[in-house]
Amino acid sequence: MDDVAEMKEFLQNIDGGVINTNQMMNTVIEELRLMRISLESGKGPVTKPKQIAQSDLTDPLIADDSDFRGSNKKIVRKSYKTTINVACIPFVLNEMDQEGYDRKDKQLVILSKLSECTNILKFYGLANLDGLNHLVVEWAQYGTLRETYEAYDIPWTRKLHIATDICRAITFLHSAEIYHHDLRCENVMLTDHLEPKLANFEYARGASGTTSSIGDLMRIVHWLAPEKMIDKNTRYTAKCEIFSFGMLLWELTFEVSPYQGWDMDKVQAHVLQGKREKITFGPAANERESDIQKCLEYVIREAWKQKPQCRISLLNLFNTLERLQTKYKNVVEQELGLLPQKTLDLDGTGTPIFSDADAEGEGMELPECENFTLDFEIDTMITLEEGINAHKNRDYEKAWKCFEYHALNGSACAKHWMGYYLWGGRSVEKNQEEAARLFKEAADKGIHDAQLRYAFTLQKSLGKKKERDEFIKYLTLAADGGNSTAQFNLGDAYTNGKLNIPKDEKKGLHYLKLSALQSHPNAVKLLGKMKVDFNNEEST
């Protein structure tokens, strides 16, 4: 592909996917450029970040063990304006240092503007909570990308989506002549929908600015470009950032920090000799996984070349990832969800199915080769997507066998479908207790339809506080996940005080409007009776 065609493809894919559709990309980038110049020059008007009243931050409706985070548990989850989950992070401002105070304010205003990018962690403003300043930012349910891969295995297709979206955020920054300076999985947050959000802009500077003074070099040296290892005063360039992104991609691919356990001197000696981490994959399960592995290997190797001028351009890097993401954009949800640890053999060192003793024949009596024949057929199961199509075509027996097979192999989506069949007794004996258990398992893995169905298995017990809280929790999860039926039922319950839920008209209208905007007929009808215009944003 020639340079002109490459640029055309890049602009088509990056615009609109970077910022919300109600903003023009070029306008936002120009505003950021002017704000950055003002910050670096120390000139220009003093700007202030948005101040959020403490009354707008309330405790979550349903408490969770993960609501308090950080080494001292000082990062706390709150609800902003009753419906938006946010993290409140303690933040120190030295009001005695007026110059530093004004500079920090400008940095926060830039951070707020950076939030126009959908793959950068949203900054809402500053809040004073009980006498202490706090940053109010978007809540990331799964924490950092590093915390996520340490707790789960991330499927190959999800890795591709994450890599492409992080690259989209970096592209947005570079368009505004801003570098992150600290790209690694620990500085990427993951939402409940597994969307990556680039975060921690403590060291971010403009393209023309000098590199930030970073005291703890050991913390970032594993991702650092060789030219910065040679001389920390060397100007930080886009090629330095591309090298670090290549190391981040390696970390995401193999779910471990690069050069783990190595000290700074060993890392530097290794990298300055032109050596890198190993890239060895475990077996791919299908053509899609093989394609993704090849793509990741290509961009990683192109990104971490020794000479900066030989590294892949950000334009080509993004286009390469985005092309493959587009190719596999219709993968079913269950193949994008997180997996239990050690499910995937990422680097070919996974535990084999048979032990060494089995391989040597100990404890097994093997037949003579000439007497050993296969007198049975190997039964192959259709994919989950084919099972769902069988359900749509009313071939319920075929669909049930598919769902049962994939559920037994850990698919959350299949567990939801299996529960659906058991609940109604479709092509199988009715078992609503087992169905409820399967709904909950799928719900806890983020399947929004399962969250709705599990909630309604509890409706006969809503007189009890524990069951009522559980009902509200899962119905809210489904509604916040975009399920229009959940939004209608939750909105109706809050608006009219149904199902033993305390009446809250404001919250009820919020969910009813969300449901109506998805053309849910009952929501449209109810809002019509209430004479509420759900297309009017000011009444939300």
GIBELSUL-V917798 format. One record per pair of residues at least 24 apart in sequence whose ideal C-beta (glycine too) atoms are under 6 Angstrom apart, sorted by the first residue. I is the first residue (numbers start at 1). GAP is how many residues later the second one is. Records with the same first field share a line. If there is no record, write none. Layout:
I: GAP  GAP
//
This chain:
9: 310
10: 305  309
13: 309
14: 157
17: 151
18: 99  150  154
19: 97  98
23: 93
28: 88
29: 146  147
32: 81  144
33: 143  144
35: 75
36: 170
39: 67
40: 166  169
46: 56
47: 59  62
48: 57
49: 59  60  76  77
50: 75
51: 75
52: 73  75  84
54: 75
56: 25
57: 70
62: 411
77: 62
82: 425
83: 427
85: 54
86: 50  53
87: 50  52
88: 46  48
89: 45  46
90: 42  44
91: 42  43  44
93: 40
117: 52  55
119: 46  49  50
120: 49  78
121: 68  76  78
140: 49  50  51
141: 50  51
142: 48
144: 42  45
145: 40  43  45
146: 39  40
148: 42
149: 106
152: 186
153: 186  190  191
156: 133  136
157: 171  174  178  179
158: 178
159: 93
160: 132  165
162: 34
163: 86  158
164: 157  158  161
165: 31
166: 30
167: 151  154
169: 29
171: 143  147
174: 64
177: 29  30
178: 26  28
179: 57  62
180: 24
182: 38
183: 61  62  65
184: 39  64
185: 66
211: 25
218: 46
221: 43  46
222: 36  37  45
223: 24
226: 45  46
229: 39
239: 69  72
242: 61  69
243: 61
245: 58
246: 54  57  58
249: 51
250: 27  50
253: 43
254: 92  93
274: 32
276: 28
280: 67  68
282: 63  64  65  66  68
288: 40
295: 29
332: 52  53
333: 80
334: 50  77  78  79
337: 75  108
381: 24
384: 30
396: 30  31
397: 30
400: 27  28
412: 30  33  35
413: 34
415: 26  27
416: 26  31  34
443: 31
448: 30  33  35
451: 26  27
452: 26  31  34
462: 37  38
468: 32
479: 32
484: 31  34  36
487: 24  27  28
488: 27  32  34  35
513: 27
//
